[in-house]
Amino acid sequence: MNLIYDPWPWFIAGPLIALTMFVLLYVGKQFGMSSNLRTICSIGGAAKYSDFFKFDWRAQRWNLVVVVGAVIGGFIASQFMSDNTVKINPEVAQQLSTDYGIESAGEAYLPPELFAAEHLSNPFVLAVLILGGFMVGFGARYAGGCTSGHAISGLSNLQLPSLIAVIGFFIGGLVMIHLIFPLIFS
């Protein structure tokens, strides 16, 4: 059971992801999560209002199954199969504790100081979540895909726009954690 409960090392997970990408390339499919939002909107009838949603969504049903599997698998893993936490550097845990009041760093997978349900009653937290959600959604659409689509599928296809997008994702993450996060949560 330890094989299931413990995180897999990179030398196992990485080749499995590569094998999945080879199979998808072989059958002419591309992997990505944000494209499913377009598919769901098309199923819901958005094609009546925008030409962007006029496409054969039935050809993307397989990717909807991937999303459903990711949601169900994530729930099962987090609720029943996960007793591990993210191991972080003790100096980082100390900095999170002193600078941001996150006492559970390294003890909880999702720090309750940030992710507890009671924080949803705070209007500021709700505004940050809604604004962040819109920005992520817009960015994924503007970039032509999300991080998983570009970083896994696009880079495996050797697409230059995906490389540029992934570099942008990393720069955005660094700007967020070093410049914006301290302003919002300090």
SVG drawing of the C-alpha trace seen along z (x, -y; Angstrom):
<svg xmlns="http://www.w3.org/2000/svg" viewBox="-28 -45 44 47">
<polyline fill="none" stroke="black" stroke-width="0.4" points="0.0,0.0 3.0,-2.3 3.2,-2.4 -0.2,-4.0 0.0,-6.2 3.5,-7.8 4.3,-10.3 6.0,-8.7 9.6,-9.7 10.3,-11.8 11.9,-8.8 8.7,-6.9 6.1,-9.7 8.0,-11.5 8.3,-8.5 4.6,-7.7 3.7,-11.2 6.0,-10.9 4.4,-7.5 0.9,-9.1 2.1,-11.9 3.5,-9.5 0.2,-7.6 -1.8,-10.9 0.6,-12.0 0.2,-8.6 -3.6,-8.9 -3.6,-12.6 -4.8,-14.1 -3.6,-16.9 -3.8,-17.1 -5.0,-20.1 -7.5,-21.0 -8.6,-24.6 -9.9,-23.5 -12.6,-21.6 -14.2,-24.9 -14.8,-25.7 -16.2,-22.2 -18.6,-22.5 -19.7,-26.0 -20.4,-24.5 -22.4,-21.7 -24.4,-24.3 -25.4,-26.1 -22.9,-29.0 -22.5,-28.5 -25.7,-30.4 -24.0,-33.5 -20.4,-33.2 -18.7,-31.6 -15.8,-30.6 -18.0,-27.8 -19.0,-26.5 -17.0,-23.3 -17.5,-19.5 -17.5,-19.2 -18.2,-15.4 -14.6,-15.0 -13.4,-16.3 -15.5,-13.9 -12.4,-11.9 -10.8,-15.0 -13.9,-15.6 -13.4,-12.0 -9.9,-13.1 -11.2,-16.0 -13.9,-13.9 -11.2,-11.3 -8.9,-14.1 -11.6,-15.5 -12.7,-12.1 -9.1,-10.8 -8.1,-14.0 -11.0,-13.7 -10.3,-10.0 -6.6,-10.6 -7.0,-13.6 -9.8,-12.1 -8.8,-8.4 -5.2,-7.9 -3.2,-10.8 -1.5,-11.0 1.6,-12.8 2.4,-16.5 4.7,-18.5 8.2,-18.5 9.6,-22.0 12.8,-23.6 12.6,-24.4 13.9,-27.9 11.0,-28.5 8.5,-27.2 10.0,-29.6 9.7,-32.5 6.1,-31.6 5.4,-31.5 7.1,-34.8 6.2,-36.8 2.7,-35.6 1.4,-33.8 1.3,-30.4 2.0,-28.1 1.0,-24.8 3.7,-25.0 5.1,-21.6 2.4,-20.0 -0.7,-20.4 -1.0,-19.8 -3.2,-22.9 -2.5,-25.4 -5.7,-26.1 -4.6,-29.7 -5.2,-30.2 -7.6,-27.4 -10.0,-26.9 -13.7,-27.2 -14.3,-30.0 -12.1,-32.3 -14.8,-32.3 -16.9,-34.6 -14.3,-37.3 -15.2,-39.7 -11.6,-40.4 -10.7,-36.8 -13.7,-36.2 -12.7,-39.2 -9.2,-37.9 -10.5,-34.4 -13.0,-35.7 -10.5,-38.2 -7.8,-35.5 -10.2,-33.0 -11.1,-35.5 -7.4,-36.3 -6.4,-32.7 -9.3,-31.9 -8.6,-34.9 -4.9,-34.1 -5.4,-30.5 -7.7,-31.5 -5.4,-34.4 -2.3,-32.1 -4.2,-29.4 -4.1,-26.9 -3.4,-26.3 -0.1,-25.3 -0.8,-21.6 -1.6,-22.0 1.4,-24.1 4.0,-22.6 3.1,-18.9 1.4,-18.8 2.9,-21.8 6.5,-21.3 6.3,-17.6 5.2,-18.8 8.2,-21.2 5.9,-24.2 7.7,-27.6 4.5,-29.4 4.3,-26.8 7.8,-27.4 7.2,-31.1 3.9,-30.6 5.7,-28.3 8.4,-30.9 5.7,-33.4 4.0,-31.1 7.2,-30.8 7.8,-34.6 4.2,-35.2 4.6,-32.8 7.8,-34.5 6.2,-37.9 3.2,-36.7 5.0,-35.0 7.7,-37.6 5.9,-40.9 2.1,-40.5 1.5,-37.8 3.4,-39.9 1.2,-42.9 -2.1,-40.9 -1.4,-38.7 0.9,-40.7"/>
</svg>
